[in-house]
C-alpha cells in the first residue's frame, strides 16, 4: 500500500481567497496608476501653463490663443487628435504680419469635451460659436492641417460670408480611403485599435508608463490626458462620416486658396517602402485636385518635409499663409495696419 498522499483539487475556499487576492492586487495597481496619472498631469500643467484663454461657449469652456493685430484674422485648425501646440513653430512668426489664432477643438488640449458627434460639420459649428463668443470678427483665413482640411471645407460651406481665404496643409482628401492601396486598410485598423487602447487605458496611466506621451513637456501638458485620447479616438471613428460631409462641399469660386503638400519623395516612418510609394503617388494626385477647389488655387510642395509641414518646413507654411493674406487684403482693400474687432488675448 502506497504511503503517498493523494493529490486533491484546491478547495473552493482556497480558490476564493486566490481570486480576491488577485482582484485586490488589480484594484491596488489601478488606484496607483490613477494617482500616478493625475499627479503627473497636474505637474505637467503647473510647469507648462497654457497660452491664450478659455472662452465660455454655451457652458463649454474652449481654449483659444490669439497673437498679432493686423487683419484679416487667420484661424489655425490642427490635425486629427492634435492640440494648438502643433502650430507652435509658426504662430509667432505669422503674428508679425497678421492676427492669428490657434485653438483646441472640444475635448482636445485645454478645451472641455463636447456631447456632440465628432464629425467635421459639428466641429465647424463649434468653431463658429467659439469665434462669436470670443468676439473675433470675420473675415477669416482658415488654415487646416490633415483632417482639419475637412473642418475648414465644412466651415466655408456653412458660413461662406465669413471666409476670405483657405490654406490646406497636407490636408485630407474626401476620397482618400477609396484611392489608397487596400493594404493600408489593415494598418488603419491596427491604428484604430491602438487609439482605442490609449483612450481607455489612460485614466490608470498606462500610456504614460509605456512612454506613449510626448517627450516635449509643452506637448505632453496639453495632450497627455484622458479626454484628449478619447477625443482622438472619437475623431478617428468619425473620419469616414467627416469625409462624406467634406465631399459635398466646394468648389469655392475664386476664393484665394493655397495647398501645401509634403514631399512625395520623403520616406514615411510608418509605412513600408513599397506601400509608401503607392500611397504617396495617390496622395500627390489628390493634393493637386484640392488646389482646383478655387479658380485662384495654387499648390506648393514642401521639399524635405513629411506630413507635419508646420514642423518640418515652417517657412513654407508661413509663406503660404502670407500669400493668401496678401491676396485677401488686396481683394478686400484691407490695410496691413488695420486692427480687427475686440478679442485679442
Backbone torsions as a table, in degrees:
resi	resn	phi	psi	omega
1	UNK	NA	132.1	-175.8
2	UNK	-74.6	143.4	176.2
3	UNK	-94.1	0.0	-177.9
4	UNK	-77.1	128.6	-179.1
5	UNK	-70.2	139.7	179.7
6	UNK	-67.0	145.6	178.4
7	UNK	-83.4	122.4	-178.5
8	UNK	-113.7	153.5	177.4
9	UNK	-68.5	147.3	177.7
10	UNK	-56.8	142.3	179.3
11	UNK	-68.4	160.4	-179.6
12	UNK	-60.7	-36.5	-178.8
13	UNK	-66.5	-36.6	178.0
14	UNK	-67.1	-44.0	178.6
15	UNK	-62.2	-37.5	179.7
16	UNK	-65.4	-40.4	179.7
17	UNK	-65.5	-39.8	178.7
18	UNK	-64.1	-43.4	179.9
19	UNK	-59.6	-48.5	-177.7
20	UNK	-69.7	-29.9	176.6
21	UNK	-66.8	-43.0	178.1
22	UNK	-66.6	-41.0	178.6
23	UNK	-61.9	-41.8	178.4
24	UNK	-63.2	-41.1	-179.9
25	UNK	-64.2	-42.5	178.8
26	UNK	-62.4	-44.6	178.9
27	UNK	-63.6	-38.4	179.2
28	UNK	-63.9	-43.7	178.6
29	UNK	-65.9	-38.8	179.0
30	UNK	-64.4	-42.4	178.6
31	UNK	-65.2	-41.6	178.2
32	UNK	-62.9	-41.4	178.3
33	UNK	-65.6	-39.7	178.5
34	UNK	-62.4	-45.0	178.6
35	UNK	-65.0	-43.0	179.4
36	UNK	-59.4	-45.2	-178.6
37	UNK	-64.2	-46.8	-176.2
38	UNK	-69.2	-39.0	177.6
39	UNK	-66.3	-40.2	-179.7
40	UNK	-66.0	-42.7	178.1
41	UNK	-61.9	-45.1	-179.2
42	UNK	-63.4	-40.1	179.2
43	UNK	-65.5	-45.7	179.6
44	UNK	-58.0	-43.8	-176.8
45	UNK	-76.2	-26.5	176.7
46	UNK	-68.2	-40.5	-177.3
47	UNK	-89.6	-9.9	179.6
48	UNK	-135.3	69.1	-176.4
49	UNK	-63.8	150.2	-179.8
50	UNK	-67.4	152.3	170.9
51	UNK	-95.7	153.4	-179.8
52	UNK	91.3	-149.2	-174.3
53	UNK	-150.0	165.0	174.2
54	UNK	-100.1	134.6	-178.6
55	UNK	-118.4	134.1	178.0
56	UNK	-78.2	117.9	-180.0
57	UNK	-120.6	92.5	-178.6
58	UNK	53.5	45.9	178.0
59	UNK	87.8	-7.2	179.2
60	UNK	-102.2	128.0	177.4
61	UNK	-87.9	118.8	179.7
62	UNK	-119.0	144.0	-173.8
63	UNK	-97.7	133.3	176.3
64	UNK	-143.1	144.0	-178.2
65	UNK	-130.6	112.9	-177.5
66	UNK	-115.1	138.8	178.2
67	UNK	-134.3	154.0	176.8
68	UNK	86.0	172.7	-174.2
69	UNK	-129.8	-35.4	-171.0
70	UNK	-71.6	141.0	178.8
71	UNK	-85.5	167.4	-5.1
72	UNK	-75.4	173.8	-177.2
73	UNK	-89.9	130.8	176.8
74	UNK	-93.7	130.2	179.0
75	UNK	-113.0	121.6	-178.8
76	UNK	-98.7	122.5	179.7
77	UNK	-115.6	124.1	-172.2
78	UNK	-81.2	164.5	178.3
79	UNK	-71.6	177.2	-175.3
80	UNK	-52.7	122.3	176.1
81	UNK	75.6	2.6	-176.8
82	UNK	-95.5	150.2	176.4
83	UNK	-95.7	-177.6	179.5
84	UNK	-61.3	-21.6	-177.4
85	UNK	-62.2	-22.6	-178.3
86	UNK	-63.3	-14.3	179.9
87	UNK	-102.8	10.2	-171.7
88	UNK	-61.8	-27.8	-178.6
89	UNK	-79.5	-13.7	-175.6
90	UNK	-119.4	-25.0	-169.0
91	UNK	-62.6	-44.5	-177.8
92	UNK	-66.1	-33.8	177.6
93	UNK	-70.0	-40.1	177.8
94	UNK	-63.5	-36.6	-178.2
95	UNK	-64.0	-13.6	178.6
96	UNK	-72.4	-20.2	-178.9
97	UNK	-127.1	-5.0	180.0
98	UNK	-162.5	157.4	174.8
99	UNK	-74.1	134.6	-175.0
100	UNK	-140.3	134.1	-178.8
101	UNK	-125.0	129.8	167.7
102	UNK	-106.7	158.3	-178.6
103	UNK	-151.3	167.2	174.7
104	UNK	-106.2	123.0	173.8
105	UNK	-60.5	156.3	179.9
106	UNK	-52.8	129.4	179.6
107	UNK	93.8	-14.9	-179.5
108	UNK	-105.2	153.8	174.0
109	UNK	54.0	-117.0	-175.4
110	UNK	-104.4	6.9	179.5
111	UNK	-91.0	144.4	175.8
112	UNK	-64.1	155.8	175.9
113	UNK	-75.3	150.5	-179.6
114	UNK	-108.9	149.6	176.9
115	UNK	-85.1	-6.3	-178.1
116	UNK	-78.6	159.3	174.2
117	UNK	-57.8	157.3	-175.6
118	UNK	-102.8	40.7	175.9
119	UNK	-84.8	165.4	-179.0
120	UNK	-64.8	-31.7	177.8
121	UNK	-64.0	-45.8	178.9
122	UNK	-64.8	-40.0	179.8
123	UNK	-63.8	-42.1	179.1
124	UNK	-63.1	-41.2	179.4
125	UNK	-66.6	-37.1	177.7
126	UNK	-68.2	-38.3	176.9
127	UNK	-63.7	-42.5	178.6
128	UNK	-59.2	-44.0	179.0
129	UNK	-65.0	-37.7	178.6
130	UNK	-64.0	-46.3	-178.4
131	UNK	-64.1	-36.5	176.4
132	UNK	-67.4	-45.9	-178.7
133	UNK	-64.6	-33.6	179.7
134	UNK	-84.0	0.1	179.5
135	UNK	58.0	43.6	176.1
136	UNK	-102.7	105.2	-171.5
137	UNK	-81.7	148.1	172.2
138	UNK	-71.8	169.6	10.4
139	UNK	-81.3	155.1	179.9
140	UNK	-116.7	148.7	164.4
141	UNK	-107.4	116.8	-176.4
142	UNK	-94.7	131.9	179.9
143	UNK	-121.0	121.1	-177.6
144	UNK	-125.0	127.2	176.4
145	UNK	-98.7	134.8	173.6
146	UNK	55.0	-122.8	-178.5
147	UNK	-57.9	-28.8	-179.7
148	UNK	-63.9	-12.9	170.9
149	UNK	-58.7	-36.4	174.3
150	UNK	-65.1	-44.6	-177.2
151	UNK	-57.7	-46.6	-174.9
152	UNK	-74.3	-25.6	173.3
153	UNK	-67.4	-43.7	178.7
154	UNK	-64.4	-41.5	179.9
155	UNK	-61.5	-44.0	-179.0
156	UNK	-64.9	-36.0	178.4
157	UNK	-71.1	-38.4	-177.7
158	UNK	-77.8	-36.9	-174.4
159	UNK	-130.4	61.2	-174.0
160	UNK	-60.3	-29.3	-178.4
161	UNK	-70.5	-16.4	-178.1
162	UNK	-91.0	-18.1	-168.7
163	UNK	-104.7	125.0	-178.7
164	UNK	-107.7	-14.2	-178.5
165	UNK	-169.7	160.8	-178.4
166	UNK	-135.5	142.5	172.4
167	UNK	-131.8	119.6	177.3
168	UNK	-99.2	122.8	-179.2
169	UNK	-107.5	97.9	-175.0
170	UNK	43.3	52.0	-170.9
171	UNK	-79.8	151.7	177.7
172	UNK	-66.1	149.8	177.2
173	UNK	-109.3	137.3	-176.1
174	UNK	-58.6	-23.4	-176.2
175	UNK	-103.3	11.7	-171.9
176	UNK	-64.3	-34.4	-178.4
177	UNK	-64.8	-29.2	179.1
178	UNK	-83.2	-20.4	-172.9
179	UNK	-108.4	-7.7	173.8
180	UNK	-78.8	156.3	178.0
181	UNK	-58.9	144.0	-179.4
182	UNK	-56.3	-30.6	-178.4
183	UNK	-61.2	-26.3	-178.1
184	UNK	-68.1	-27.5	-178.5
185	UNK	-63.6	-36.2	177.4
186	UNK	-63.5	-40.7	178.3
187	UNK	-67.7	-38.5	178.9
188	UNK	-63.4	-34.9	176.9
189	UNK	-62.9	-42.0	178.8
190	UNK	-69.1	-34.7	176.5
191	UNK	-64.6	-38.2	178.3
192	UNK	-65.1	-42.1	178.3
193	UNK	-65.4	-36.6	177.3
194	UNK	-66.1	-41.7	178.4
195	UNK	-62.5	-39.1	178.7
196	UNK	-65.8	-43.0	178.7
197	UNK	-61.6	-44.8	-179.9
198	UNK	-62.7	-38.4	-178.4
199	UNK	-64.5	-49.2	-171.2
200	UNK	-87.5	-11.6	175.8
201	UNK	-98.2	-5.1	-175.7
202	UNK	-64.0	-39.2	-177.7
203	UNK	-58.7	-24.6	179.7
204	UNK	-105.5	16.9	168.3
205	UNK	78.3	11.2	-176.4
206	UNK	-64.1	-46.4	178.2
207	UNK	-58.6	-37.5	178.7
208	UNK	-67.1	-41.5	178.9
209	UNK	-64.9	-33.0	-178.8
210	UNK	-88.2	9.5	178.4
211	UNK	61.9	33.1	174.1
212	UNK	-82.4	-16.0	178.2
213	UNK	-76.4	150.6	-177.0
214	UNK	-63.7	143.4	177.7
215	UNK	-74.3	-23.8	175.9
216	UNK	-71.4	122.3	-172.7
217	UNK	-64.1	-34.5	179.2
218	UNK	-68.3	-45.4	176.2
219	UNK	-60.7	-44.0	-177.6
220	UNK	-63.5	-41.3	-179.6
221	UNK	-62.5	-37.1	-178.1
222	UNK	-80.4	-39.3	-166.4
223	UNK	-106.4	-24.2	-172.2
224	UNK	-87.4	78.0	179.1
225	UNK	-155.3	165.0	-174.0
226	UNK	-63.2	-46.4	-174.1
227	UNK	-67.7	-32.1	177.2
228	UNK	-69.7	-39.8	178.4
229	UNK	-65.7	-38.0	179.0
230	UNK	-68.2	-40.2	178.0
231	UNK	-65.0	-40.3	177.8
232	UNK	-57.8	-46.1	179.6
233	UNK	-65.8	-40.4	-179.8
234	UNK	-65.0	-41.2	178.5
235	UNK	-65.9	-36.9	179.3
236	UNK	-64.9	-43.2	178.8
237	UNK	-65.4	-34.4	-178.0
238	UNK	-84.4	-2.3	-174.0
239	UNK	-55.6	-46.1	179.5
240	UNK	-61.8	-38.4	178.7
241	UNK	-67.8	-38.9	177.3
242	UNK	-63.3	-37.9	178.5
243	UNK	-63.7	-42.1	177.9
244	UNK	-62.6	-41.9	177.6
245	UNK	-61.9	-44.7	-178.3
246	UNK	-65.6	-32.4	-178.2
247	UNK	-63.8	-23.4	-178.5
248	UNK	-87.1	0.8	-178.2
249	UNK	-100.1	159.9	176.4
250	UNK	78.8	172.6	-2.2
251	UNK	-71.1	170.3	-171.7
252	UNK	-113.3	37.6	174.3
253	UNK	59.9	-128.8	-178.8
254	UNK	-107.9	29.1	179.5
255	UNK	-61.5	131.8	174.2
256	UNK	-55.9	127.7	-172.2
257	UNK	-149.1	133.7	176.1
258	UNK	-128.9	133.8	175.1
259	UNK	-109.3	121.3	176.5
260	UNK	-106.1	124.2	-175.0
261	UNK	-121.5	148.1	178.4
262	UNK	-71.6	162.8	-178.5
263	UNK	-67.3	117.8	-179.8
264	UNK	-64.7	-16.8	178.1
265	UNK	-93.2	-0.7	-179.7
266	UNK	-79.1	121.8	-179.8
267	UNK	-63.6	143.6	176.5
268	UNK	-94.5	129.7	-179.1
269	UNK	-72.0	-20.1	-174.5
270	UNK	-96.0	-11.2	-174.4
271	UNK	-120.9	145.7	171.9
272	UNK	-61.4	151.3	-173.7
273	UNK	-56.0	-43.3	-177.6
274	UNK	-68.2	-36.9	178.8
275	UNK	-73.3	-37.6	-179.5
276	UNK	-59.8	-37.4	-179.0
277	UNK	-62.6	-48.0	-178.6
278	UNK	-69.8	-34.9	176.9
279	UNK	-65.0	-44.6	-179.8
280	UNK	-64.4	-37.4	178.9
281	UNK	-63.6	-44.8	179.0
282	UNK	-66.3	-40.8	-179.9
283	UNK	-62.6	-41.1	-178.7
284	UNK	-60.4	-43.4	178.8
285	UNK	-65.2	-41.4	-178.0
286	UNK	-70.6	-32.6	176.3
287	UNK	-65.2	-38.3	177.3
288	UNK	-63.8	-38.6	178.9
289	UNK	-63.6	-37.6	178.9
290	UNK	-60.1	-34.4	-178.5
291	UNK	-68.1	-14.7	179.6
292	UNK	-94.5	9.7	174.7
293	UNK	-68.7	-16.2	175.9
294	UNK	-136.7	149.2	176.8
295	UNK	-68.8	-14.7	178.2
296	UNK	-106.6	16.7	-178.1
297	UNK	-73.6	140.8	174.6
298	UNK	-132.2	162.2	-178.3
299	UNK	-131.7	141.1	177.5
300	UNK	-130.2	130.0	174.5
301	UNK	-95.0	124.5	-178.9
302	UNK	-85.5	97.6	-178.0
303	UNK	-61.6	142.5	178.6
304	UNK	64.1	22.0	178.4
305	UNK	-117.4	141.3	170.7
306	UNK	-91.0	-155.5	-170.6
307	UNK	-62.9	-36.1	-179.4
308	UNK	-89.0	78.5	-177.2
309	UNK	-62.4	-34.3	-179.3
310	UNK	-64.6	-18.5	175.1
311	UNK	-97.0	-43.9	-175.8
312	UNK	-78.3	-38.7	-179.8
313	UNK	-137.0	67.7	-179.6
314	UNK	-56.8	-29.7	-179.8
315	UNK	-62.3	-34.6	179.9
316	UNK	-68.0	-41.2	178.4
317	UNK	-65.6	-44.7	179.9
318	UNK	-61.2	-44.9	-179.4
319	UNK	-66.6	-38.9	179.2
320	UNK	-63.2	-43.3	177.8
321	UNK	-66.8	-40.6	179.1
322	UNK	-59.3	-40.2	-179.9
323	UNK	-62.0	-46.3	-179.2
324	UNK	-67.3	-39.5	176.9
325	UNK	-58.1	-46.3	179.6
326	UNK	-61.0	-43.9	179.9
327	UNK	-63.7	-41.9	-178.4
328	UNK	-67.4	-43.3	178.8
329	UNK	-60.6	-38.2	-179.2
330	UNK	-68.4	-44.9	-176.2
331	UNK	-73.9	-29.6	-178.8
332	UNK	-102.5	2.2	-179.5
333	UNK	55.8	47.0	177.7
334	UNK	-96.1	127.4	178.1
335	UNK	-76.2	139.5	176.8
336	UNK	-58.7	-21.1	-178.4
337	UNK	-92.9	-0.7	-177.9
338	UNK	-69.3	145.9	-178.1
339	UNK	-108.1	130.9	179.7
340	UNK	-68.5	176.4	176.8
341	UNK	-64.5	167.0	-177.7
342	UNK	-54.5	158.4	-179.4
343	UNK	138.6	-0.3	-180.0
344	UNK	-67.3	136.4	-179.4
345	UNK	-62.0	NA	NA
